[in-house]
Each structure stands twice: as C-alpha cells, then as structure tokens.
C-alpha cells in the first residue's frame, strides 16, 4: 500500500459517513411525521456499508494476490435500507389520520438512537480527516529529509 492509498481509503470513509449523516438527518426530520395509512408512513432508513480490500487472494491460483485496482480499497455504500422495526402506534382518537380504533401510525424512528448515530458518524468523519492530515504531514516531512 502506498501513501496515496491512505487518501483513497480515508476519502471513501468520509463519503460513507456523509451518507450516514444524511440518512440520520432524514430520519430525525421525519420522526414526527404521520400519513393517512400504515403503508405510506415514513420508516427509518439505515445505510449498509461494505469493506473493500485492495487485494484479495485467488483460491484457484494457489492463493496469489488478485489486484482489483486503486479504487478498490476502503469502504463503499451498498445501499440504504428501510428499518423493519414496527411503527409506533399511538392512541389519538381525535387525530385526522387515526384509524377506526383511534390509533395513529408514527415512524419507527428512535431520536435518541439517531442522535447517537449522528455523533458516531461525525466522529468517524473527523477521524478520517485527521488521518488525511497526518498522511499529508508525513509526506511533507519526508520531502524535507534531504535538506
């Protein structure tokens, strides 16, 4: 792995955490939204990440490294999925969206959990920024060794 790969890996981490922050903000923004039916009620969204290795081992070729290219290191977002947790059913018989039993379907968003996810994502993002800054400083110091 070269020093340049550090920037690629940290950059992919920053991109992944940006997606995570966007889904968290969407979840928090829709935490108290309601709709006229259970099927159309907002459901919490969660990003799915996958770690990507720069070289994998080819089992058919005696375990020789299989080079995937410079872009194939770090983390990638596989997609954003909806949470399968049950919706929050609240008894509010006077609400215009209440069903025949007086219950209103609210999103399955746990605001406390989302805040913890937001803090974790922002700290992970900052860690990747620190990795990039450290790598940059190391490269600059390496260039001044001959002086």
Phi, psi and omega in degrees: 000132178267168179296331178295330178295333179300320180292322178295315181293312180296323178295320178293325175295320179294319178296318179296318180290332175295317176298318179298316178297322178295319179291323177297315181294324176295319179296315180295320181296330183257012186299328182247016179277147178231163175221175186283347179220156179296325182293333182257004179291140180300138175241141181303143180248146180224131177284150177245123182254155174222131175284139180241130179261144181290320178232132176248161181261131182273110183294328181285340184253033176071023178082018179288146179297142180249108183282127182257354180107166185291339181278351190266046176222140178118225181224146176229154179270118180280335180161178177239124183246155177275142178294142179265006178296149180293150177292159177272116179262119181245138180278106179218079187297337180274355182287139181297337180262012180291143176281186184295340178266358178091012181259142177247134180272118175255156181301157180271040181265125175261107186297323179296317178296320179294323177295321176296320176297321180295316179296316179297316180294319180292324177290322177296319177299314180296324177297319177294324176296317179297322177298316179296317180295321178294317178297320178297316179297318178297320178295319178295320179294323178297321180293333182268002180296325184281355184274000000 
